[in-house]
Amino acid sequence: MRIRDETMGIRTTLRTCARGGGPVLIWRIALATLLLCGIGLLPWLTRTNPALTVLKARSAERAPTPEVLTAIRDELGLDAGPLQILGQWLGGLLLHGDAGSSWISGAEVLPSVVQALGASLLLMAGALAVAGATALVLCARTLWLGSRGRLARRRTGGSGAALLAALPEFLTASVLATIVGVQLGWLPALGWYGPQWMVLPALSLGLPAGAVLGRMLDDLLPGAFAEPWALAAAARGLPGRSIARQALRRCVPGVLPNLGLFVVGLTGGAVAVEQIFDIPGLGRSTLQAAVAQDLPVLQAGALALVLLAAASGGLVRLVVRLLTGPALRDGALQSLHRPSPPAPRVLPLLYGAALLAVVALGLPRDPLALDTKARLQHPSAEHPFGTDALGRDVLARVAHGALDTLTLALAISAVALLTGVVLGFLPRLSGPLVDTVNAIPPVLAALLVTAVAGSGPATPALAVAAVAWGPLAAHTSALLQQERATTHLLATHALGAGPLHLLRYELLPAVLPPVTRHALLRLPGTALALAALGFLGLGAGPPTPEWGLLLAENQPYAERAPWAVLAPAAVLALLGALAVTAADGVRWPRPPRRARPPRERRPGTLPDRILSEPDQPHAGATPTPRKEAATVREGAR
Amino acid sequence: MRSVRRRRLIAGLLLSPLPSGCFASGGDASSADSPDGGRLRVALAFPPAERFSPYGADATLLSRLGVTEGLTKLDANGSAAPALAESWKRESDRTWVFTLREATFQDGTDVTSSTVAASLTHATQARPAPAALAGATLTAKAAADQQVRVTTADPDPVLPLRLSSPGLAVLSAGAYEKKGAVSPVGTATGPFELTKVNGTTAATLDRFDDYWGGRAQASGIDATFTADGMARTNALRTGEVDIAEAIPVSQAASLDEGTGRETATMRTTSLLLNTTSGPFADEKLRAAAREAVDTSALAKGVYEGHADPGQGIFGPALTWAEGKRVTPSGRVRAADPKGTSITLATYDNRPELPEVAQVLEQQLEGAGFTVKLEVREYSRLESDVLAGKFDAFVSARNTMLDTGDPVSILAGDYTCDGSYNLALLCDKKVDQAVARAEGEADTAKRQDATMAAEAAILSTDAVVPLVHQRIVTGVHASVRGAMLDPYERTLVGTGTRP
């Protein structure tokens, strides 16, 4: 009986997914084709000579004489022009399943890409396991308190998650490799030969990802615990564990799309970790191919990632449908909002004060004065944060870098938030776009943006923003999907509210706060992404004291002069914590209630709603009992 | 019931054996203590770029691992020494005759004059041509009695040096059988035979027992290619490898005492000034830049002493240069830069270079220049440098090219027709001096003429030598007989054992 129920459930789910899938599928294929064409035209768009970049990848010291370049052009058949090269490659792939040969090594592309993809997928799986565990640990307190109905007294956390999310992968990786791998000798520090080799790389990748996911989940959980079914379940005496499990199940669909993005992002973008642990993964090979303009490898790698993105996107949608399908269809969900806004806290003030103090102390110092006789010095009265590899004062560099880093990262985050929310409201359009954009390795994205926008001063910011909006759009869409299926929305609609009214007073207020917190959580990551483009000649270069750059240039000295990396890492983490906790502070329940009526109308439980909305006396009144019962059933199953 | 089923599913997923194909193979180094000499584990910095093609940069890899050999090799003084050729003599301006020694290829066939001639002919026909043959045309013919006659289109007094290039290694007929790629697997003559190549991550080599120079002490080599310097250092520190190539300066201090072996190399880091356009077209400003530079601060401060302050284009690794150096003459007096703004470019493929550039920036600003720094990845920078878009460029260049002849770097980098003239220098006196050195056949006179040409270049101030890098090779304390040479062409030989 139950089994038949379930198969039918899956079948209807599949049918729902397939319905209206035609245009989306075409859009998806169009995007993939566009991407492949973009890669195929890359050298011609950026006006860089592929023969030269290939020569440099083969042998950096070889003089690029005309004879050598001509020989390479002939060998690769570059004179045929981009369209014909692309056509031949596509033809070979579609007709014979042959993805061509690498322009650098001449080896067949497909086997090497498949092998690299295998390693990367395994690494990603490990990282996801770590991320899942991290997320659970971060939510543990909320789950514990929530399942016992004691959430009201809980002070929202988030600092821990923000600190973890701000950890740069390459820093965690090199610290883990040095301390756990070399000094303690507990785990192998490099190579990719078996399960024990997976631990350290998976940790370095999984911790920040898990922090982001855990924080998003933690954001939704209080809302779930405040839903009537949880009260009913508790009243009926169900054990706390079951309630916690059902609450998780209720919230996971909101986070799954981002999990799907991490799946693809970690597979193709784990360059630093692959390098430090010497893992033959896809990230490194696409990076090398992108720099050398080895188009066949680049195209095959990008295609593999796009396919992976489509697969994981499809899987995520399927799972979301399975978890919340009937409730979504019947519009029987509750709005997942915190029953009461978090209490005002001093934490953001503390973080802000610490950050300001660092900046204020460092600003009078000279960030560029170098003294090679005072390299890598311990923190002292003269240099409170020590000195870097060129004898510069780390405190001064951190302080002077703050302004640039903050303004740029904030601006990019704001643009990404705006784009993400706008496009997130158009899930059919943005879903495939998010998947595709997210599948492009960051360096390739930067190259493509440069190809379109030229290498102006705004290009690096554009390149980062072009990718940064994706997770936010996915998050928006996921929340929106649930919000649209809520009972109160149905009711408001039934009372004759137009789409604009719904958007303004119901959907936006419901979606914006969590997505904004998500955007702020990713702020440190944005700062790091900017610095990562430096080597393409984009963005800030040395000796600018930009934070990401500070981290990158001091990373080789992490073992000998830990303070030189710890200081910028700490301020970055501080920034993350400040951003996340301050986002809660924005929601302080200040007295003038009328100043922000839509926010005050957000409480999740119905009696509250009715009381606070005297102008809509029947809001959700009639349909509620049935729907609520459905929700309880849904939740308790 | 449902949750039980779900749990079963999860357990099944967890227990399903990890797909072993997704791991890299070749991780077991269990045979390290076989009775017949252990295997040597080596971490190399550069992965094979072209599937071990003997004509590109991979040729150096093969030579460092003791796989391939040419007719000649370079000795410690940079002169040609016998390798597969026992002896040679110059018959005429354009013709040399090489007498081969008794040797066997790794596939069992004998090294004969016809296979050697065929192998050299294949190299001359490769496209793009091996770097050692840049600007030279040669034909190799088998002569009687284990002799090979090599004829060049133009007189070539340094042909034996040229033939020492790893790109002109001798391979058996079997190497050329497959169309498309030349394969050095089992077709070379060195003490170690390449048996298995695992993409760009690892390679397995076994000892070649019939090597003409005697059996190697190590029974084989497990080579891994690890591009990241910190990862290589970690591999050595955890004992995963016996030898790690090119330890970065930043990591050298973390090695155990006696593990980091320093070798002076032919690699010179220099400041190249754009002599054609921009402020440095004015030689007085070039002189001001030269005077502003403090090379010892770079050698000590950035290279942590793993470098010698710049002496000339050629550093102390070119042993014969000592005592033959000529002081540059006729330099102009420096002018006051008065805040002239310049762009200083460098690349970050070598982590020390951005640091050098930042120290230089301060030194130049101290002298009155206004400096803007530009750091990029090398392949994104080079064409702009060659096009003269920057005023100054910091570059680390190996001054011993594949030709094995120091003059060729002077000709390539500093003459009007030079193919790699990053300083965009075109100076009559320099061209004449270089041409004189190129035409000299007698070794001692050629060396004198080379140093005179170097002085002529230095007196234009187009190039300011900064430091001569000493490369740090991580060699485990138990390893004996690692062959560290200034030309970076050898690493493992018959006498190397773990």
Boltz contact constraints between the chains, C-beta under 6 A:
constraints:
  - contact:
      token1: [A, 53]
      token2: [B, 379]
      max_distance: 6.0
  - contact:
      token1: [A, 56]
      token2: [B, 379]
      max_distance: 6.0
  - contact:
      token1: [A, 58]
      token2: [B, 49]
      max_distance: 6.0
  - contact:
      token1: [A, 58]
      token2: [B, 50]
      max_distance: 6.0
  - contact:
      token1: [A, 58]
      token2: [B, 56]
      max_distance: 6.0
  - contact:
      token1: [A, 59]
      token2: [B, 56]
      max_distance: 6.0
  - contact:
      token1: [A, 59]
      token2: [B, 57]
      max_distance: 6.0
  - contact:
      token1: [A, 61]
      token2: [B, 398]
      max_distance: 6.0
  - contact:
      token1: [A, 62]
      token2: [B, 131]
      max_distance: 6.0
  - contact:
      token1: [A, 63]
      token2: [B, 412]
      max_distance: 6.0
  - contact:
      token1: [A, 63]
      token2: [B, 419]
      max_distance: 6.0
  - contact:
      token1: [A, 63]
      token2: [B, 420]
      max_distance: 6.0
  - contact:
      token1: [A, 65]
      token2: [B, 419]
      max_distance: 6.0
  - contact:
      token1: [A, 68]
      token2: [B, 128]
      max_distance: 6.0
  - contact:
      token1: [A, 71]
      token2: [B, 127]
      max_distance: 6.0
  - contact:
      token1: [A, 71]
      token2: [B, 128]
      max_distance: 6.0
  - contact:
      token1: [A, 104]
      token2: [B, 49]
      max_distance: 6.0
  - contact:
      token1: [A, 105]
      token2: [B, 50]
      max_distance: 6.0
  - contact:
      token1: [A, 105]
      token2: [B, 51]
      max_distance: 6.0
  - contact:
      token1: [A, 107]
      token2: [B, 51]
      max_distance: 6.0
  - contact:
      token1: [A, 118]
      token2: [B, 21]
      max_distance: 6.0
  - contact:
      token1: [A, 118]
      token2: [B, 22]
      max_distance: 6.0
  - contact:
      token1: [A, 119]
      token2: [B, 22]
      max_distance: 6.0
  - contact:
      token1: [A, 122]
      token2: [B, 22]
      max_distance: 6.0
  - contact:
      token1: [A, 177]
      token2: [B, 234]
      max_distance: 6.0
  - contact:
      token1: [A, 182]
      token2: [B, 234]
      max_distance: 6.0
  - contact:
      token1: [A, 182]
      token2: [B, 237]
      max_distance: 6.0
  - contact:
      token1: [A, 182]
      token2: [B, 238]
      max_distance: 6.0
  - contact:
      token1: [A, 189]
      token2: [B, 234]
      max_distance: 6.0
  - contact:
      token1: [A, 189]
      token2: [B, 238]
      max_distance: 6.0
  - contact:
      token1: [A, 190]
      token2: [B, 231]
      max_distance: 6.0
  - contact:
      token1: [A, 190]
      token2: [B, 234]
      max_distance: 6.0
  - contact:
      token1: [A, 190]
      token2: [B, 235]
      max_distance: 6.0
  - contact:
      token1: [A, 192]
      token2: [B, 23]
      max_distance: 6.0
  - contact:
      token1: [A, 192]
      token2: [B, 24]
      max_distance: 6.0
  - contact:
      token1: [A, 193]
      token2: [B, 23]
      max_distance: 6.0
  - contact:
      token1: [A, 193]
      token2: [B, 27]
      max_distance: 6.0
  - contact:
      token1: [A, 194]
      token2: [B, 23]
      max_distance: 6.0
  - contact:
      token1: [A, 195]
      token2: [B, 18]
      max_distance: 6.0
  - contact:
      token1: [A, 275]
      token2: [B, 228]
      max_distance: 6.0
  - contact:
      token1: [A, 276]
      token2: [B, 228]
      max_distance: 6.0
  - contact:
      token1: [A, 276]
      token2: [B, 231]
      max_distance: 6.0
  - contact:
      token1: [A, 278]
      token2: [B, 226]
      max_distance: 6.0
  - contact:
      token1: [A, 278]
      token2: [B, 231]
      max_distance: 6.0
  - contact:
      token1: [A, 280]
      token2: [B, 24]
      max_distance: 6.0
  - contact:
      token1: [A, 280]
      token2: [B, 201]
      max_distance: 6.0
  - contact:
      token1: [A, 370]
      token2: [B, 362]
      max_distance: 6.0
  - contact:
      token1: [A, 372]
      token2: [B, 297]
      max_distance: 6.0
  - contact:
      token1: [A, 372]
      token2: [B, 301]
      max_distance: 6.0
  - contact:
      token1: [A, 390]
      token2: [B, 355]
      max_distance: 6.0
  - contact:
      token1: [A, 390]
      token2: [B, 358]
      max_distance: 6.0
  - contact:
      token1: [A, 535]
      token2: [B, 348]
      max_distance: 6.0
  - contact:
      token1: [A, 535]
      token2: [B, 377]
      max_distance: 6.0
  - contact:
      token1: [A, 537]
      token2: [B, 376]
      max_distance: 6.0
  - contact:
      token1: [A, 537]
      token2: [B, 380]
      max_distance: 6.0
  - contact:
      token1: [A, 541]
      token2: [B, 375]
      max_distance: 6.0
  - contact:
      token1: [A, 542]
      token2: [B, 354]
      max_distance: 6.0
  - contact:
      token1: [A, 542]
      token2: [B, 358]
      max_distance: 6.0
  - contact:
      token1: [A, 542]
      token2: [B, 375]
      max_distance: 6.0
  - contact:
      token1: [A, 543]
      token2: [B, 358]
      max_distance: 6.0
  - contact:
      token1: [A, 556]
      token2: [B, 250]
      max_distance: 6.0
  - contact:
      token1: [A, 557]
      token2: [B, 250]
      max_distance: 6.0
  - contact:
      token1: [A, 559]
      token2: [B, 254]
      max_distance: 6.0
